[in-house]
Amino acid sequence: MNDINKDNLIFKILPSFTHPFITLIRLDRPIGFLLLFYPVSFAIVSYGKIGLDTLKYLIIFFIGAFVMRSAGCIINDIFDRNIDKKVDRTKLRPLASNQITLTNALTLLLILFIIGFYILTNLNIPSIILGLVISPLIILYPLAKRFFIFPQLVLAMIYNWGCLIGWVTIQSPYEFSNILILYFALIIWTIVYDTIYAIQDEIDDKKMKLYSSVIFFGKRRFQALNILIILKYALLSLFAYSLNYHFIFYIIIFSILIVNLLDIHLKWRNLPENSLAYFKRNNHYALIILFSIMIGSQLNV
């Protein structure tokens, strides 16, 4: 199963010479940078009245999420280009199929890093420091599947770091330990959706002796994912409690917990062919969580 859909509207709109670059940065699959954007958006709307400053930060971080996710995809494909050639789902990616040269990929990566650093410099000093701290992990993550038994944990730490940056950006008066609760909840969230996504590559990963949370959980992965989903929503509730959110937040969160559990039992059903669809549905879950945080915080302002 190839993960590039040439019927995507963006390939019909933009000229053919751009298609390899679109695929390289996954512009045809926006779910990736949306999942990177949501954690920081949760933090930004978690406290205080929502106004023009909130909108400004959301726009800045939305652009930043797109830029850094694009950069991350290039880094991943550079490291994995020889592995991708051996995997049916990824063998047509631009670097693996030689549609783009390594030099061109590195040039685009440098441009994205410059844009990302410029965006970072528009934030306060604590935000800049946190942004620089996570940078080495962004570069080294593609190596995790080769040397670390649970690479999804590394991805989760990187993907949700934005909630910490967003927290110090809005200068919340609450303790930093409060946002750590949200951070841990979102780490679990990423482990769940990326484990389900990685099931598509389980056979190939085993053949190439790569690590994965799918292999780590083994036959008990379905039970493990159920427990992790429940723990995620419990931590979200604890985060809300620490910030004195309105009770409507808990009603929404409990409802989405039930829907999420029904989803993996009735729609995903532990089947690799259903994994991509579940992965994409996390956009809906994230939107509802964002809405619940906005409601919970604003009704208590």
N, C-alpha and C positions, 0 to 999 in steps of 0.2 A: 504493500500500500504506500503510494507516494504521498508526501505531505504538502505538495505544491498543487494548488488548484488553478489551472490556467483559465478557467471559466470565470474567475473572479473579475468583477467589474473594473477594478483598477488596471488590470492588464489590457482591457479593451479601450480604456480612456487614454493611457499614456503610451508613447511610442515604444517600439520593441527594444531599442537599445537600452532603455531604462529598466527593463524587466529583470535582468540578473541582479541589479542593485536593489530593486524593490524586494526581491526574494531574499537577498542577503540580509537586509535589515528587518525582514518580516513585516514590511509595510502592508502586505496583503492580509496579514493576520493581526489586527490591532488588539486582540485580547491580551497579548503579552504585555504591552506597555500600559494597558488599562489596569491589569493586575499589579503592576509596579506603582501606578499612580494612586490607587485606592488607599493603601496604608497611610500615605502622607495626607491625603484628603480627610481621612478619619481624624487624624490628629488636629488638623487645622480647624475643623468645625466642632471639635470636642469641648471647647470652652469659649465663653464670651458671645456677644452679639455678632451675628453674621452681617457684614457690611462690605464696603468697597475694598477695604484692606484684605478681607477674606477672599474676595473675588480675585484680587491682584495676586495673592499667593497661590491660589488654585491654578490660575493661568500659568504662572511661572513654573510651578511644579509639574503641571501637565506637559509643558514643553520639555522640561527637564527629564521627565519619565520617558518621553518618546526618544530623546537624544541618547540617554544612557542605556535604555533597553536596546536600541539599535546598535550602540557600541558593544554591548554585551553579546549580542548575536554574532557580530563580526569576530570578536575574540573567540567565542565558542567554535565558530566554523573554521577559524585558522588552526586552532589546536586539534580539532576533530576531523580535518579534511580527509585524512587517510582512513579514519574509522568510518566516516560517512559513506565512503565509496563501497563499503562492504555491507551496508544496511539498506534494505530495500526502500524503507521510508525516507531515507535521507540521501540516497546516491545521486539525485538530480540537483542537489543544492549547488549554487554557483561555483564555489571553490572546489568542491568534490568532483564536479563535472567539467572543471576548467573553463567555465563561461566567464570567469573573472580571474585576473592574475592576482597573485599574492601582493604585488606592489600596489595595485589599484585598491585592494581591500585595506591595506595598511594606510594608504593616503586618506581614504574615507574615514577610517578609524581616527586618524589624527585630527581631521576636521571636526568630527563629533566630540572628541575630547576637548578641543579648544572651545567649542560652543558650550559644552557642559561646564567647563571651568568658569567661563564668563557668567553663566547663569548663577553658579555658586557664589561668585563674588558680589552678587547683588543682595545676598542675605547677610544676616548678622554674624559676628565672629564665632559664636558657638556652633552655628549651622555649618559654617565653612570648615571648622575643625572636624565635625562629625562626618562631613562629606569626604574629607581627605582621609580620615581613618579607615573608611570602608573601601577605599579605592583599590588597595592591594588584593582584597578578596574578590573583587569584580574581575580582576585580571587572572587570578589563580583558580577561580571556580571550575573552569573546564577540566582542570587536572584532578579535581576531587573524585570523579568517578573511577579514576585509575588507582588512587592511593587511599581513599577514605571509604570505610565500609558503609557510611550513611551520607552520600553526597547531597541528598535532598535537604539535609539540615543546613549545609553550607549555603545552598541556594536560598533557603527560607530566611536565613540571617541577613543575606544581602538584599533580597527582594522587599523585606519589610523594614529595613533600616530607615526608610523615609519617614516612618511615623515618629522616630526619635528626632529627626531633623525638623519635621513639621512642628513638633512640640516646643522645641527651643526657639523656633522662628516666631511663634505667637507669644512667647514668653509667658507661658501659663504660670499662675501663682501656686499651683499644686506641686506636690513633691514629684521629683523625677521618677520615684518608684511607682507612681501611678501609671505613667506611660509605659513602664516596663511590663506591667500586666497586659496592656494592649499588645505590646510587642510579642510577648510569649504566645498570646492567643493567635496572632497572625502568623507566627512561625508554624504553629500547628496547622493552621489553615493551608499554608503553602505546602507543607509536607503531605497533607491529604490530597490536594488536587494534583500535585506533581507526581505523587506515587501512582495515582490512578492513570495519569497521562503516561507514565513510564512503563506501564504494563504492556503497552504496544511494542516495546523494545525488549521485553524480558528474554525472549529466546536468543536474540542477537547479543544482548549483554552477557548472557551466560557463555555463549560461544567464544566471545572475545575476552572473557574473564574480567569484565568491568563490574564495578560495584553499583548497587541501586537499593533504594529502600524497599522495592518490590522483592528483591532477593533476600534482603535483611529480614523482612517480615515472614517470608515464605508462605506456607500453607495457612498461616493464621492472619494473613493480611486483611481479610474482610472483617474479622473481629477487631483487629487493631485499629482499622479505619473508623469503625463505629465508635470505639472508645475515644479516639482522638477528636472526632466531630463533637461528641458530647462535651469533652474537656474544653474545646475551643469556645463553645457558647457559654460554658460556665465561667470561663475567664473573662469573656466579654461582659457578662453580667457583673462580675466582681469589679471590673474596670468602671462600669457605670455606677455601681454602688459607691466606689471611692470618690466619685465626682458628684454624688447626690442627684443622679438623673431622675427624671419624672417616671412614674410607674408605667407609662405607655411604652417606654423603651423595652421593658421586660416582656410585655405582651407581644410585641413585634418579634423580639429575639426568640422567645419560646416557640412562637408560630413557625419561624423560619428553621429552627432546629428540627421540628417535626417534619417539615417539608424536605429538609436536607436528608434526614434518615430514610424517609420514604423514597427519595430519589435514588439513593444507592441500592436500596432493596428492590425497588420495582422497575427502575429505568436502567440504571447501570448494571446491576446484578453480577458484578465481578467479571464482566466480559470485556476482553480487549477491544472488540469492535464497537463497544459503547463508550470507551474511555474518552475519546476526543470530544464527543458531545457533552459529557459530564464536565470536562475541563472548561468548555466554553460557557456552560451554564453558571459557572462561578462569577461571571460578570453580573448576572441577575442577583445572586446572593450578595455580592459586594454592594450593589446599588441599594438594596434593601437595608443592609447594615449601615451604609452611609446615611440613609434617610432616618433610620432609627436613632443614630447618634445625634443628628441635627434636631430631631424632635425632643429627645431626652435632654439635651443640653439647653435648647432654646426655651423650653417650657419652665426651666428652672432659673432663667436669667432674671 
